[in-house]
Amino acid sequence: MSTDTDHAVPADEPQGRPGGVATEAPATHPDGPTPPRRWLGDRIGSVEVLAGLLILLIIFRDPLAGALDDPRLQTWTTVFVSIMVQAVPFLVFGVLLSAVIAVFVPRSFWARALPRHPALAVPAASAAGVVLPGCECGSVPIAGSLIRRGVTPAAALAFLLAAPAVNPIVLTATAVAFPDNPEMVLARGLASLVVAMVMGWLWLRLGRTEWIRMPRRPELDDPRRGRAFWAAVRHDVTHAGGFLVLGAMAAASINVLVPERWLQTLADNAWLSILALAALAVLLSLCSEADAFVAASLSQFSLTSRLVFLVVGPMVDLKLISMQAGVFGRRFAFRFAPTTFAVALLIAVGVGAVLL
């Protein structure tokens, strides 16, 4: 007969997990388990960061006050603030409209609305950017959703290039930035539209479907449209707003740090000025709703070179190349971006020579 002592655990055998593996008993506290030790809390949030910055401002207030008296810093601040004040309303409105398009417009709309013949669908999709605009950050996932719904890739890519450049918000911002040169609005819209159509037709001729990997934006698939809308707004504001700040800082720095004679040397050479501003558009990665104000601040350069800046930027820049590589694949981005850059450069120069 077995007794309770037959199954008792020996006093010297470690207790805990089966197999005699000892486990450490949790530490006790008079009022319960000892809470884990926290040095800086669960996380450092925006309130803590702001408090730290305020403390640093108080500590270094005297050196900062002396630095603010520097005329160059005052000029830098004036240029930066002026660009931001003019650009932010257009950026916010563009982001809100892009989110409305991404969330509330049915994704099957374009498959029904565009012509069935691919060659005719390309100009129709390019012109649709006027009716259904969006910033370049939003146009990449929208183009992907169009392809998923059966739209020919050539038309979807034409829309991707045209929507950020020919929509009413961007053209209005360009008119505000260039009040003395209304022809800049027509030149920008026409050149951007032609580039989008040419790239769509080139894709029909030379493109391959296997170069494209389908995109996904999980937040846009949320069945609660209000939640999906605000998620899209946060995403686009974070990306586009951050690049706008960097672009405004870069433009202000160029106006202050780069010697005037260097800029004038570039500006006096027609081809150097065009290539310089084309490269600058790629590097600054500005949002299309705001880039006209940066271009207007580069008054040393000709209207044609600034037109190149406005045409190239919304179609080829660092953020778009990285987004296209992540969304469609590197094989696509490494072919599409350089070709778009060359086509945009040539067409913008041609349109500028005729209209400006």
C-alpha positions, 0 to 999 in steps of 0.5 A: 500500500502506498502512502503519502510519504512514497510520493513526497519530494525529498527535502534536498531535491530542488523543487520547481519545474518537472525533472528537478530543475530548480526555479528561483522563487519570486521576490516577495514584498510586504504588500505583494511581489516586488515591482520591477525596478524602473530607472527612466519609466516605461519609455521616453515620450514627447513630453520628456523630450520637450522637457529636456529641450527646455532645460537645455535652452535654459542652461545655454540661454546666454550662448544661444542669445549671442548666436541669434544676433548673428546676421547670417543666422537671422537670414537663415531663420527668415528664409526657413520660416517664410518657406514653411509658412507658405508651404504648410497649408498646401501640404496639409490640404494635400495630405488630407485630400490624398487620405480621402482618395486612398480611403473613400474612393473605391479601388475598382473605380479606375478599372471601370473608368479607364479605356481598355486599350493600354495605349489609350489608358496611359493619357487618360490616367495621366489626365486623371491626376487633375481630377484625383490628385495626391502627393507623391508619397500617397501616389505609390500605394495608390498606383499599386492598388490600381494594378491589383484591381486590373489596371494596366501597369503602364496606366498606373505608373503614368498616374503615379507620375502625373498625380503629384505634379498636375493636380490643382493644389500643386499648380495653385501653390506654384502660382502663389510662389511665382506671382510674377511668372504665371507662365510657370504654372502652364509650363510645369503642368504641361511638362509633367503631363508629357513626362507621365505619358511618355513614361507610360508608353515606354513601359508598354514598349520596354517594361516587364511585369515581373519587375513589379512587386505588389504593394500593401498598406495595411492601415488602408485596409482597416474596415473602419474608414475613419480610423483608416483615414487618420492612419493615412493622414498620420503616415503622409504627414510624418513622411512628407512633413519631415522632408519639407522641414529638411528641404526648407533647412537645406534651401535656407542653408544654401542661401546663407552658407554657399557664397553668392559668387558660387551660385552665380557661377552656376546660374550664369552657365545654362547647362550647369544650372539645369543639372545642379537644380535637377540633382538638388531636386533629387537630393532634397526630396520635397513634397510636391505641394511645397517645392514651388516655394523652395524653387522660388527662393532660388532666385539666382537661377533661370526660370528654365532651371527652376522648372527642371527642379519642379518637374524632376522633384515630384517624379524622382527623388531619394524618398520616392526611389526608396519607396518604389524599391520597397513597394515594387522591388529594386529591379523596378526602381533601379530601371524606372527612376533613372529613365524617368530622370532623363525623360523629365530633364529633357522634356522640362528643358524643351518646354522651358525653352518654348514657354519661359 
